[in-house]
Amino acid sequence: MGLLPMSFTRLRGTRALAALLALLAAPLALAQVEAPRPVEELEQEPRRPPPRKPVAAPAPAPAPTQRTPARAETPEAKPAQSLPQATRPLPPLVVPTAGDPELLSAFRRWQKAERDGATRVADAARAELLSLRGELGISDLEAMSMAMLRAAGERRRREDVRGSVELAAGAAALSPGVPYVYLGLARAQLADEPLGWGRATTSLRAAAQALWNDPRYARAALGDVGSALLFAWVATAVAFMAVLFLRHAPVLFHDVHHLFPRAVARWQSSALVVLALLLPLVFHLGLAVELLVVLAALTLYLSTSERVAALLLVAGLGVIPLAAGKLASATAFAGTPAEDAYLLERGGLEAAAGAARVRSRATDGHASFGELYALGRYEARRGHMAEASVAFNGAAALRPQDARLLTEEGNLAFVAGNLDRAGELYARANEADPSLADAYWNAAKLHRWRSRGMGDDAVGPELDRAQTALATAVRLDERLGQRTDPPDEKPDVNRLLLSPPLPRGELATLADVAGRAARVRSQAAAALLGGLDASTGAVVPLGVALALLGFGLLRGGRGVSHACDKCGRPVCRRCDPELSVGSPFCPQCVNVFARRGVVPPLLKINKEMEVRRHRTRSSRVAYALGLLVSGLGHVFSGAALRGVAYAFLFLFAAASVVTREGVLRAPYGPAPEVLRLFPLALLVAAVCFFSLRGLSRKA
């Protein structure tokens, strides 16, 4: 009986000790589960049971079983054993939840405030648009920026030039990759400070750079310039050969008339020559064949410079169909898969329609790697991680070792909390393309993020790895040194991680639609080469022109007439066999000017007047041709190469003026006419000035 009270006493002491240990251990267990992160409390706490229920007090007992799987050595966990594991839970990255409705809502608020004159509300709405743009990873909100430029123009009409500059600057901040916003900003800056060309020049330089980087505008500009160059070449060839025929037709008609009976009038034989030369056009043999026939008829009458210029121009006509096909391939963009991919890359309001078209092609199995990659980037930046994973899986089936794709897959793993998998994917991306700075940057952010959950003994090495990756990224791309991270309280994924864009080479591949270039080549070959194929036609005009050039050089003008240097009459030995070979003067000029006392003074005076009339008439014709098309006067006067250069530049400017609306329409129409016509006006003025000055000196 004495032992019983003692056992009860020991039992009560044991229970008290157990209760005391439980009370001391309960706060420790809660501290191991709870993470003092505001983002996790907002995102995770509503999904978990309340941690302070009475049943949670005996937490130390199940704690070893919760940590046991982390220490278990499995085949999947072995590669990650070298990296320290986080001892504290990490908050998740903030994935965007906004979308097009929020963008349109903020834009409508700005529109209403702008109409009502509520400046503060309008500024707040514009700031919200900028914030949404960064949160959603959108490069340009083009339609909204163009609306702001129109509103800036309205402010200028109300004489609010400072407000116009501010609004245009906001449009440029909203769409930094659109060239027209910088043009609008330069216009507003000049309206504010007419003599402040420094700011305006900076804006114009930014506009030129944006135009070069945006394929929609750059390809349209290339199409305008390229088509004007091709037209100028064809027009120069036609005009040059026409002026050569006008210059040498009298002697050609004279020599051909010797082949007909004396009963045939000169005008009849001349008409037959013209009809024979026009036969290629009658039978639709092509413009190049027509010019080759004219060159064959005139080749014995041409000078060396005229033959060389004719060779270059006529042989170049054979290359025009191939050049037109290349130009069509290089400028195609609108309506192609490249346009959809580019809209997805920009991520603006227009991307939704492009995403629908790419999904449709992906369902049919016709989507390429570039389209699927762009679709995955768009979905990931919008926070649709499941849809992004589907698109990236489709792209991985086509190109599994692409460094950009591996980087994007690493971003998805990072967002999902699988940090080991993300590190592995970033490492594979670095091996696939060591020059890709995005993978190094994201790996640096991964190591830094992992270090936040580690103990003091493991933080140092992890931060060293982050610093090494960061230094490599900045070395590859110096612009990353100016990039700022989001605050730790709100780690937005689109502001923290980099998403590698689709290379321009991929867009060019997507824009190369099969058959487009072939159709353009065939159409140009039918107009210039008749029935010849474009490949064959590129060689035939060159070969024929070279043969004619060689024949003319070997023959040297022997056996044909030439124009008299004084009066312009044909110098023909058939008509006067007594003329010496190579005489520059006709028989009349020889008797009047070379032989004394052969003709009476009155006839000599009449001949001198005829020579003056000929020179005046030639000078006037040359000047008229120079006024019509700069350079043709030089061709008529014998300066063939200089005249061809002037004519080509003049016709290029003329073609550019005629097509100033654009052969290929850019978004929101062509550039302002002042910017398009001012350089062309300077070019035309310079060409006309030097051309007419040369003609005046020659006269």
C-alpha positions as CSV (number, residue, x, y, z in Angstrom):
1,M,0.0,0.0,0.0
2,G,2.9,2.4,0.6
3,L,4.0,1.9,-3.0
4,L,0.7,2.9,-4.5
5,P,0.8,6.6,-3.3
6,M,4.4,6.7,-4.5
7,S,3.4,5.5,-8.0
8,F,0.6,8.0,-8.2
9,T,3.0,10.8,-7.2
10,R,5.5,9.7,-9.9
11,L,2.7,9.5,-12.5
12,R,1.5,13.0,-11.7
13,G,5.1,14.3,-12.1
14,T,5.5,12.6,-15.4
15,R,2.3,14.0,-16.7
16,A,3.3,17.5,-15.6
17,L,6.7,17.1,-17.3
18,A,5.0,16.0,-20.5
19,A,2.6,18.8,-20.5
20,L,5.4,21.3,-19.9
21,L,7.4,19.9,-22.8
22,A,4.3,20.0,-25.0
23,L,3.8,23.7,-24.2
24,L,7.4,24.5,-24.9
25,A,7.5,22.6,-28.2
26,A,4.2,23.9,-29.7
27,P,5.6,27.4,-30.6
28,L,8.7,25.7,-32.1
29,A,6.5,23.6,-34.4
30,L,4.5,26.5,-35.5
31,A,7.7,28.4,-36.3
32,Q,8.8,25.5,-38.5
33,V,5.6,25.6,-40.5
34,E,4.8,29.3,-40.8
35,A,6.9,31.5,-43.0
36,P,6.8,35.2,-42.3
37,R,6.2,36.3,-45.9
38,P,3.3,38.6,-46.7
39,V,2.9,37.2,-50.3
40,E,2.6,33.7,-48.9
41,E,0.1,34.8,-46.3
42,L,-2.1,36.3,-49.1
43,E,-1.7,33.5,-51.6
44,Q,-1.4,30.4,-49.4
45,E,-3.1,30.9,-46.1
46,P,-6.7,30.8,-47.3
47,R,-6.0,27.3,-48.8
48,R,-4.5,25.8,-45.6
49,P,-6.3,24.8,-42.4
50,P,-5.9,27.3,-39.5
51,P,-2.6,26.4,-37.8
52,R,-3.6,27.4,-34.3
53,K,-6.3,24.7,-33.7
54,P,-5.8,22.6,-30.6
55,V,-5.1,19.6,-32.7
56,A,-2.0,21.3,-34.0
57,A,-0.4,21.4,-30.5
58,P,1.3,17.9,-30.7
59,A,3.2,19.0,-33.8
60,P,6.7,17.7,-32.7
61,A,5.6,14.1,-33.0
62,P,4.8,14.1,-36.8
63,A,7.6,16.5,-37.6
64,P,10.2,13.8,-38.2
65,T,7.9,12.0,-40.6
66,Q,7.4,15.3,-42.6
67,R,11.2,15.7,-43.0
68,T,11.9,12.1,-43.7
69,P,11.1,12.2,-47.5
70,A,13.5,15.1,-47.9
71,R,16.4,13.1,-46.5
72,A,15.5,9.9,-48.3
73,E,18.0,9.1,-51.0
74,T,16.2,8.4,-54.3
75,P,17.7,8.2,-57.8
76,E,16.0,11.5,-58.7
77,A,17.4,13.3,-55.7
78,K,21.0,12.3,-56.1
79,P,22.1,15.0,-58.7
80,A,20.7,17.7,-56.5
81,Q,22.5,16.6,-53.3
82,S,25.5,18.9,-54.1
83,L,23.3,22.0,-53.8
84,P,22.1,23.0,-50.3
85,Q,18.4,22.7,-49.8
86,A,16.2,25.5,-48.4
87,T,15.6,25.3,-44.7
88,R,12.8,27.8,-44.9
89,P,9.8,27.8,-47.3
90,L,10.1,30.3,-50.1
91,P,7.2,32.6,-51.3
92,P,5.9,31.9,-54.8
93,L,6.6,34.2,-57.7
94,V,3.8,36.6,-58.5
95,V,2.1,35.4,-61.7
96,P,0.1,38.1,-63.6
97,T,-3.7,37.8,-63.3
98,A,-4.7,40.8,-65.4
99,G,-5.4,40.8,-69.1
100,D,-6.9,42.6,-72.0
101,P,-10.1,43.6,-70.0
102,E,-8.0,45.5,-67.4
103,L,-6.0,47.2,-70.2
104,L,-9.1,48.3,-72.0
105,S,-10.7,49.5,-68.7
106,A,-7.7,51.7,-67.9
107,F,-7.6,53.0,-71.4
108,R,-11.3,53.9,-71.4
109,R,-10.7,55.8,-68.1
110,W,-7.9,57.7,-69.7
111,Q,-10.1,58.5,-72.8
112,K,-12.9,59.8,-70.6
113,A,-10.6,61.8,-68.4
114,E,-8.9,63.3,-71.5
115,R,-12.2,64.4,-72.9
116,D,-13.4,65.8,-69.6
117,G,-10.1,67.6,-69.0
118,A,-9.5,65.7,-65.7
119,T,-5.7,65.8,-65.9
120,R,-5.0,63.9,-62.6
121,V,-7.4,61.1,-63.5
122,A,-5.8,60.9,-67.0
123,D,-2.3,60.8,-65.6
124,A,-3.3,58.0,-63.1
125,A,-4.9,56.0,-65.9
126,R,-1.8,56.4,-68.0
127,A,0.4,55.3,-65.1
128,E,-1.8,52.3,-64.7
129,L,-1.4,51.4,-68.3
130,L,2.4,51.6,-67.9
131,S,2.2,49.4,-64.8
132,L,0.0,46.8,-66.6
133,R,2.4,46.8,-69.6
134,G,5.3,45.9,-67.3
135,E,3.3,43.4,-65.3
136,L,2.1,41.5,-68.5
137,G,5.5,41.7,-70.3
138,I,4.1,43.7,-73.2
139,S,6.6,45.4,-75.4
140,D,4.2,47.9,-77.2
141,L,0.6,49.0,-76.9
142,E,0.5,50.5,-80.3
143,A,-3.1,51.3,-80.7
144,M,-3.3,53.1,-77.4
145,S,-0.1,55.1,-78.2
146,M,-1.5,56.2,-81.5
147,A,-4.7,57.4,-79.7
148,M,-2.5,59.4,-77.3
149,L,-0.7,60.9,-80.3
150,R,-4.0,62.1,-81.7
151,A,-4.9,63.5,-78.3
152,A,-1.5,65.3,-78.3
153,G,-2.4,66.8,-81.6
154,E,-5.7,68.0,-80.2
155,R,-3.8,69.6,-77.3
156,R,-1.6,71.5,-79.8
157,R,-4.6,72.8,-81.5
158,R,-5.8,74.1,-78.1
159,E,-2.3,75.7,-77.7
160,D,-1.4,73.4,-74.9
161,V,2.0,72.6,-76.3
162,R,3.5,71.5,-73.0
163,G,0.7,69.1,-72.4
164,S,1.1,67.9,-76.0
165,V,4.8,67.0,-75.3
166,E,3.9,65.3,-72.1
167,L,1.2,63.2,-73.8
168,A,3.5,62.3,-76.7
169,A,6.2,61.3,-74.3
170,G,3.7,59.0,-72.5
171,A,2.8,57.5,-75.9
172,A,6.5,56.8,-76.5
173,A,6.9,55.2,-73.1
174,L,3.9,53.0,-73.7
175,S,5.2,51.8,-77.1
176,P,9.0,52.3,-77.3
177,G,9.3,50.1,-80.3
178,V,6.9,51.9,-82.6
179,P,8.6,54.5,-84.9
180,Y,5.5,56.7,-85.4
181,V,5.3,57.6,-81.7
182,Y,8.8,59.2,-81.9
183,L,7.8,61.1,-85.0
184,G,4.8,62.5,-83.1
185,L,7.1,63.3,-80.1
186,A,9.5,65.2,-82.4
187,R,6.6,67.1,-83.8
188,A,5.3,68.1,-80.4
189,Q,8.9,69.0,-79.3
190,L,9.3,71.3,-82.3
191,A,5.9,72.9,-81.6
192,D,7.1,73.6,-78.0
193,E,10.6,74.8,-79.0
194,P,10.9,75.6,-82.7
195,L,14.6,76.0,-82.4
196,G,15.2,73.1,-80.0
197,W,16.5,70.7,-82.6
198,G,18.5,68.7,-80.1
199,R,15.5,66.9,-78.6
200,A,13.8,66.6,-82.0
201,T,16.9,65.0,-83.5
202,T,17.1,62.5,-80.7
203,S,13.5,61.5,-81.3
204,L,14.0,61.2,-85.0
205,R,17.0,59.0,-84.4
206,A,14.9,56.8,-82.1
207,A,12.3,56.7,-84.8
208,A,14.8,55.5,-87.4
209,Q,16.1,52.8,-85.1
210,A,12.6,51.7,-84.2
211,L,11.7,51.5,-87.9
212,W,14.8,49.4,-88.6
213,N,13.9,47.0,-85.8
214,D,10.2,46.6,-86.5
215,P,9.8,44.2,-89.5
216,R,6.3,45.6,-90.3
217,Y,7.8,49.0,-91.0
218,A,11.2,48.0,-92.2
219,R,9.9,45.6,-94.7
220,A,7.4,48.0,-96.0
221,A,10.1,50.7,-96.4
222,L,12.4,48.1,-98.1
223,G,9.5,47.3,-100.5
224,D,9.0,51.0,-101.4
225,V,12.8,51.6,-102.0
226,G,13.3,48.3,-103.8
227,S,10.4,48.7,-106.2
228,A,11.4,52.3,-106.9
229,L,15.0,51.1,-107.7
230,L,13.7,48.3,-110.0
231,F,11.4,50.7,-111.8
232,A,14.1,53.3,-112.1
233,W,16.4,50.7,-113.7
234,V,13.9,49.7,-116.3
235,A,12.8,53.2,-117.1
236,T,16.4,54.3,-117.4
237,A,17.2,51.5,-119.8
238,V,14.1,52.4,-122.0
239,A,14.8,56.1,-121.9
240,F,18.5,55.6,-122.7
241,M,17.9,53.4,-125.7
242,A,15.2,55.7,-127.0
243,V,17.6,58.7,-126.8
244,L,20.3,56.7,-128.5
245,F,17.9,55.9,-131.3
246,L,16.9,59.5,-131.6
247,R,20.6,60.5,-131.7
248,H,21.7,57.9,-134.3
249,A,18.5,57.4,-136.3
250,P,19.4,59.8,-139.2
251,V,22.5,57.9,-140.2
252,L,20.8,54.5,-139.6
253,F,18.0,55.5,-142.0
254,H,20.6,56.8,-144.5
255,D,22.5,53.5,-144.6
256,V,19.4,51.3,-144.7
257,H,18.0,53.4,-147.6
258,H,21.0,52.2,-149.7
259,L,19.6,48.7,-149.5
260,F,16.4,49.6,-151.3
261,P,15.9,50.5,-154.9
262,R,16.2,54.2,-155.8
263,A,12.5,54.4,-156.5
264,V,11.7,53.9,-152.8
265,A,11.4,57.1,-150.9
266,R,13.5,57.8,-147.9
267,W,10.5,58.0,-145.6
268,Q,9.3,54.6,-146.8
269,S,12.5,52.9,-146.0
270,S,12.7,54.7,-142.6
271,A,9.1,53.6,-141.8
272,L,10.0,50.0,-142.6
273,V,13.0,50.2,-140.3
274,V,10.8,51.4,-137.4
275,L,8.3,48.7,-138.0
276,A,11.0,46.0,-138.1
277,L,12.4,47.3,-134.8
278,L,8.9,47.2,-133.1
279,L,8.3,43.6,-134.0
280,P,9.4,42.2,-130.6
281,L,6.7,44.3,-128.9
282,V,4.1,43.2,-131.5
283,F,4.8,39.6,-130.8
284,H,5.1,40.1,-127.0
285,L,8.6,38.9,-126.8
286,G,9.4,41.1,-123.9
287,L,10.9,44.5,-123.3
288,A,14.5,43.2,-123.0
289,V,14.3,41.6,-126.4
290,E,13.0,44.9,-127.9
291,L,15.9,46.8,-126.4
292,L,18.4,44.1,-127.6
293,V,17.0,44.5,-131.2
294,V,17.5,48.3,-131.0
295,L,21.0,47.8,-129.6
296,A,21.8,45.4,-132.5
297,A,20.6,48.0,-135.0
298,L,22.7,50.8,-133.4
299,T,25.7,48.9,-132.2
300,L,28.0,50.0,-135.2
301,Y,27.1,53.6,-134.7
302,L,27.7,53.9,-130.9
303,S,30.7,55.2,-129.1
304,T,32.5,53.1,-126.5
305,S,30.9,54.8,-123.5
306,E,27.5,54.3,-125.1
307,R,28.1,50.6,-125.7
308,V,29.2,50.1,-122.1
309,A,26.2,51.9,-120.7
310,A,23.8,50.0,-123.0
311,L,25.5,46.7,-122.0
312,L,24.9,47.4,-118.3
313,L,21.3,48.6,-118.6
314,V,20.1,45.9,-121.1
315,A,21.9,43.1,-119.3
316,G,20.5,44.3,-116.0
317,L,17.0,43.8,-117.3
318,G,17.6,40.1,-117.3
319,V,18.3,40.2,-113.6
320,I,15.2,42.2,-112.8
321,P,12.9,39.2,-112.5
322,L,15.2,37.4,-110.0
323,A,15.7,40.6,-108.1
324,A,11.9,41.1,-108.0
325,G,11.4,37.6,-106.6
326,K,14.0,38.2,-103.9
327,L,12.4,41.6,-103.0
328,A,9.0,39.9,-102.7
329,S,10.4,37.3,-100.4
330,A,12.3,39.9,-98.3
331,T,9.3,42.2,-97.9
332,A,6.5,39.7,-97.4
333,F,5.1,40.0,-93.8
334,A,1.4,40.9,-93.6
335,G,-0.9,37.9,-93.7
336,T,1.9,35.4,-93.1
337,P,2.6,33.3,-90.0
338,A,5.4,35.7,-89.2
339,E,2.9,38.5,-88.5
340,D,1.1,36.3,-86.0
341,A,4.3,35.3,-84.3
342,Y,5.4,39.0,-84.2
343,L,2.1,40.0,-82.7
344,L,2.5,37.3,-80.0
345,E,6.0,38.5,-79.3
346,R,4.8,42.0,-78.7
347,G,2.0,40.7,-76.5
348,G,-0.4,43.6,-77.0
349,L,-4.1,43.7,-77.6
350,E,-3.6,42.5,-81.2
351,A,-2.0,39.3,-80.0
352,A,-5.2,37.5,-79.1
353,A,-6.2,37.1,-82.7
354,G,-2.8,35.9,-83.6
355,A,-2.9,33.4,-80.8
356,A,-6.2,32.0,-82.1
357,R,-4.7,31.5,-85.6
358,V,-1.6,29.8,-84.3
359,R,-3.7,27.5,-82.1
360,S,-5.7,26.6,-85.1
361,R,-2.6,25.8,-87.2
362,A,-1.2,23.8,-84.2
363,T,-4.4,21.8,-84.0
364,D,-4.0,20.9,-87.7
365,G,-0.4,20.1,-87.3
366,H,0.9,22.9,-89.5
367,A,2.4,25.2,-86.8
368,S,6.2,25.7,-86.9
369,F,8.6,26.0,-84.1
370,G,8.7,29.8,-84.2
371,E,4.9,30.0,-84.0
372,L,4.6,27.6,-81.1
373,Y,7.5,29.3,-79.2
374,A,5.9,32.7,-79.7
375,L,2.6,31.4,-78.5
376,G,4.2,29.8,-75.4
377,R,5.9,33.1,-74.6
378,Y,2.6,35.0,-74.9
379,E,0.8,32.6,-72.7
380,A,3.5,32.6,-70.0
381,R,3.7,36.3,-69.9
382,R,0.0,36.5,-69.5
383,G,0.1,34.0,-66.6
384,H,-1.4,31.1,-68.4
385,M,1.3,28.6,-67.4
386,A,-0.6,25.4,-68.4
387,E,-1.3,26.7,-71.9
388,A,2.3,27.9,-72.1
389,S,3.6,24.4,-71.2
390,V,1.4,22.9,-73.9
391,A,2.9,25.2,-76.5
392,F,6.4,24.7,-75.4
393,N,6.0,20.9,-75.4
394,G,4.9,21.2,-79.1
395,A,7.9,23.4,-79.8
396,A,10.2,20.9,-78.0
397,A,8.9,18.1,-80.3
398,L,10.3,20.1,-83.2
399,R,13.5,21.5,-81.7
400,P,14.3,20.0,-78.2
401,Q,17.7,21.5,-77.7
402,D,16.9,25.1,-78.5
403,A,18.5,27.3,-75.9
404,R,15.7,29.8,-75.8
405,L,13.1,27.1,-75.4
406,L,15.1,25.5,-72.5
407,T,15.3,28.9,-70.9
408,E,11.5,29.3,-71.1
409,E,10.9,25.8,-69.7
410,G,13.3,26.7,-66.9
411,N,11.1,29.8,-66.2
412,L,8.0,27.6,-66.0
413,A,9.8,25.3,-63.5
414,F,10.9,28.3,-61.5
415,V,7.4,29.6,-61.2
416,A,6.1,26.1,-60.3
417,G,8.6,26.0,-57.4
418,N,10.7,23.2,-58.9
419,L,14.0,25.1,-58.4
420,D,16.2,22.1,-59.1
421,R,14.6,21.4,-62.4
422,A,14.8,25.1,-63.3
423,G,18.6,25.1,-62.6
424,E,19.1,22.1,-64.7
425,L,17.2,23.6,-67.6
426,Y,19.2,26.9,-67.4
427,A,22.4,24.9,-67.4
428,R,21.4,23.0,-70.5
429,A,20.5,26.3,-72.1
430,N,23.9,27.7,-71.4
431,E,25.5,24.6,-72.9
432,A,23.3,24.8,-76.0
433,D,24.1,28.5,-76.6
434,P,26.8,30.1,-74.4
435,S,26.1,33.5,-75.9
436,L,22.5,33.7,-74.6
437,A,22.6,36.1,-71.7
438,D,19.0,35.4,-70.7
439,A,19.7,32.0,-69.3
440,Y,22.6,33.2,-67.2
441,W,20.5,36.1,-65.9
442,N,17.7,33.8,-64.9
443,A,20.1,31.4,-63.3
444,A,21.5,34.2,-61.2
445,K,18.0,35.1,-60.0
446,L,17.4,31.4,-59.2
447,H,20.4,31.2,-57.0
448,R,19.6,34.4,-55.3
449,W,16.0,33.2,-54.7
450,R,17.2,29.9,-53.4
451,S,19.5,31.6,-50.9
452,R,16.6,33.3,-49.2
453,G,15.5,30.0,-47.8
454,M,18.9,28.7,-46.7
455,G,20.7,28.8,-43.5
456,D,23.7,31.1,-42.7
457,D,26.2,28.4,-43.6
458,A,24.9,27.8,-47.1
459,V,24.0,31.4,-48.1
460,G,27.5,32.4,-49.1
461,P,28.2,29.8,-51.7
462,E,24.8,30.2,-53.2
463,L,25.2,34.0,-53.5
464,D,28.6,33.4,-55.1
465,R,27.0,31.3,-57.8
466,A,24.4,34.0,-58.3
467,Q,27.1,36.6,-58.7
468,T,29.1,34.6,-61.2
469,A,26.0,34.0,-63.4
470,L,25.1,37.6,-63.1
471,A,28.5,38.8,-64.2
472,T,28.4,36.5,-67.2
473,A,25.0,37.8,-68.2
474,V,26.1,41.4,-68.0
475,R,29.3,40.6,-69.9
476,L,27.2,39.2,-72.7
477,D,24.6,42.0,-72.7
478,E,25.7,45.2,-71.1
479,R,22.2,46.6,-71.1
480,L,21.3,44.1,-68.3
481,G,23.5,46.1,-65.9
482,Q,20.8,48.8,-65.9
483,R,17.9,46.5,-65.3
484,T,16.3,46.7,-61.9
485,D,14.6,43.8,-60.1
486,P,11.1,44.0,-58.6
487,P,10.8,44.4,-54.8
488,D,11.0,41.3,-52.7
489,E,7.5,41.9,-51.4
490,K,6.1,41.5,-55.0
491,P,8.4,39.4,-57.1
492,D,6.6,39.8,-60.5
493,V,7.7,37.0,-62.8
494,N,7.8,39.2,-65.9
495,R,9.9,41.8,-64.1
496,L,12.2,39.3,-62.4
497,L,13.0,36.8,-65.2
498,L,14.0,37.3,-68.8
499,S,12.1,35.8,-71.7
500,P,14.3,35.3,-74.7
501,P,12.6,36.8,-77.8
502,L,12.2,35.0,-81.1
503,P,15.2,35.9,-83.3
504,R,14.6,37.9,-86.5
505,G,15.9,35.1,-88.6
506,E,13.0,32.9,-87.4
507,L,10.5,35.7,-88.4
508,A,12.1,35.9,-91.8
509,T,11.7,32.1,-92.2
510,L,8.0,32.3,-91.2
511,A,7.5,35.2,-93.6
512,D,8.9,33.3,-96.6
513,V,5.6,31.9,-98.0
514,A,6.2,29.2,-100.6
515,G,5.3,30.3,-104.1
516,R,5.1,34.0,-103.5
517,A,8.6,34.8,-104.9
518,A,8.0,32.3,-107.8
519,R,4.8,34.1,-108.9
520,V,6.5,37.5,-108.8
521,R,9.5,36.1,-110.8
522,S,7.2,34.6,-113.5
523,Q,5.2,37.8,-113.9
524,A,8.3,40.0,-114.2
525,A,9.9,37.5,-116.6
526,A,6.8,37.5,-118.8
527,A,6.9,41.3,-119.1
528,L,10.6,41.7,-119.7
529,L,11.8,38.4,-121.2
530,G,8.7,37.1,-123.0
531,G,8.7,33.3,-122.9
532,L,12.1,32.9,-121.3
533,D,12.4,31.5,-117.8
534,A,13.7,33.8,-115.1
535,S,16.9,31.8,-114.6
536,T,17.6,31.5,-118.4
537,G,16.6,35.1,-119.0
538,A,19.2,36.3,-116.6
539,V,22.0,35.0,-118.8
540,V,20.5,35.6,-122.3
541,P,20.5,39.4,-122.3
542,L,24.0,39.5,-120.9
543,G,25.3,37.1,-123.5
544,V,23.7,38.9,-126.4
545,A,24.7,42.3,-125.2
546,L,28.3,41.1,-124.8
547,A,28.3,39.7,-128.3
548,L,27.0,43.0,-129.7
549,L,29.5,44.9,-127.7
550,G,32.4,42.8,-129.0
551,F,31.1,43.0,-132.6
552,G,30.9,46.8,-132.4
553,L,34.4,47.1,-130.9
554,L,35.9,44.8,-133.5
555,R,34.2,46.5,-136.4
556,G,35.0,49.9,-135.1
557,G,32.3,51.7,-137.2
558,R,33.8,50.6,-140.5
559,G,31.3,50.3,-143.4
560,V,28.6,52.5,-141.9
561,S,28.0,56.2,-142.0
562,H,28.4,58.7,-139.1
563,A,27.2,62.2,-138.4
564,C,29.2,65.1,-139.5
565,D,30.9,66.9,-136.6
566,K,29.8,70.3,-137.9
567,C,26.4,70.1,-139.6
568,G,25.2,66.6,-138.6
569,R,24.6,65.3,-142.1
570,P,25.6,61.6,-142.8
571,V,29.2,61.1,-143.7
572,C,28.9,58.3,-146.3
573,R,31.5,57.0,-148.7
574,R,28.9,55.3,-150.8
575,C,27.5,58.7,-151.6
576,D,31.0,60.3,-152.1
577,P,33.7,57.7,-152.7
578,E,36.4,60.5,-152.7
579,L,36.0,61.0,-148.9
580,S,39.0,59.8,-146.9
581,V,38.4,56.9,-144.5
582,G,37.5,58.3,-141.1
583,S,36.8,61.8,-142.2
584,P,34.8,63.7,-139.5
585,F,33.2,66.0,-142.1
586,C,30.6,65.5,-144.8
587,P,31.6,66.5,-148.4
588,Q,29.9,69.9,-148.1
589,C,31.8,70.8,-144.9
590,V,35.0,69.6,-146.5
591,N,34.5,71.8,-149.5
592,V,33.4,74.8,-147.4
593,F,35.8,74.7,-144.5
594,A,38.7,72.5,-145.5
595,R,39.3,73.5,-149.1
596,R,39.8,77.2,-149.9
597,G,38.2,78.8,-153.0
598,V,36.1,75.8,-153.9
599,V,32.8,77.4,-153.2
600,P,31.7,81.0,-153.5
601,P,31.5,83.1,-150.3
602,L,27.7,83.2,-150.4
603,L,27.4,79.4,-150.2
604,K,30.0,79.4,-147.4
605,I,27.9,81.8,-145.4
606,N,24.8,79.7,-146.0
607,K,26.7,76.6,-144.8
608,E,28.0,78.4,-141.7
609,M,24.4,79.4,-140.9
610,E,23.3,75.8,-141.4
611,V,26.0,74.7,-138.9
612,R,24.9,77.2,-136.4
613,R,21.2,76.1,-136.8
614,H,22.3,72.5,-136.3
615,R,24.2,73.3,-133.1
616,T,21.4,75.4,-131.8
617,R,18.8,72.8,-132.6
618,S,20.9,70.1,-130.9
619,S,21.5,72.2,-127.9
620,R,17.8,73.0,-127.5
621,V,16.8,69.3,-127.9
622,A,19.4,68.3,-125.3
623,Y,18.2,71.0,-122.9
624,A,14.6,69.9,-123.4
625,L,15.5,66.3,-122.8
626,G,17.4,67.4,-119.7
627,L,14.3,69.3,-118.4
628,L,12.1,66.3,-119.1
629,V,14.4,63.7,-117.4
630,S,17.7,64.8,-115.9
631,G,20.5,63.1,-117.7
632,L,18.9,62.5,-121.0
633,G,20.4,65.7,-122.4
634,H,23.8,64.4,-121.5
635,V,23.1,61.2,-123.3
636,F,21.9,63.1,-126.4
637,S,25.1,65.2,-126.3
638,G,27.4,62.1,-126.1
639,A,28.1,62.0,-122.3
640,A,26.5,58.6,-121.9
641,L,27.7,57.4,-118.5
642,R,27.1,60.7,-116.7
643,G,23.7,60.9,-118.3
644,V,22.8,57.4,-117.2
645,A,23.7,58.2,-113.6
646,Y,21.7,61.4,-113.6
647,A,18.7,59.8,-115.2
648,F,18.7,56.8,-112.8
649,L,18.7,59.1,-109.7
650,F,16.0,61.3,-111.2
651,L,13.7,58.4,-112.1
652,F,14.2,56.8,-108.7
653,A,13.1,60.0,-107.0
654,A,10.2,60.3,-109.4
655,A,9.1,56.7,-108.8
656,S,9.3,57.3,-105.0
657,V,7.1,60.4,-105.3
658,V,4.5,58.6,-107.4
659,T,4.4,55.7,-104.8
660,R,4.6,58.0,-101.8
661,E,1.5,56.2,-100.3
662,G,3.6,53.1,-100.1
663,V,3.7,50.0,-102.3
664,L,3.4,47.9,-99.1
665,R,1.2,49.6,-96.6
666,A,2.7,49.9,-93.1
667,P,0.4,49.9,-90.0
668,Y,-1.4,53.2,-89.6
669,G,-0.4,54.3,-93.1
670,P,2.9,55.7,-94.4
671,A,5.2,58.1,-92.7
672,P,4.3,61.8,-92.8
673,E,4.7,63.1,-96.4
674,V,7.1,65.8,-95.2
675,L,9.6,63.2,-94.1
676,R,9.1,61.2,-97.3
677,L,9.1,64.1,-99.8
678,F,11.8,66.3,-98.3
679,P,14.7,64.0,-99.0
680,L,13.4,63.3,-102.5
681,A,13.0,67.0,-103.2
682,L,16.6,67.5,-102.2
683,L,17.7,64.7,-104.4
684,V,15.7,66.0,-107.4
685,A,17.0,69.5,-106.9
686,A,20.6,68.4,-106.7
687,V,20.3,66.2,-109.8
688,C,18.5,68.8,-111.9
689,F,21.0,71.5,-110.9
690,F,24.1,69.6,-111.8
691,S,22.6,68.2,-115.0
692,L,21.4,71.6,-116.3
693,R,24.6,73.2,-115.3
694,G,26.6,70.7,-117.3
695,L,24.3,71.2,-120.3
696,S,24.8,74.9,-120.1
697,R,28.5,74.6,-120.0
698,K,28.5,72.2,-122.9
699,A,26.3,74.6,-125.0
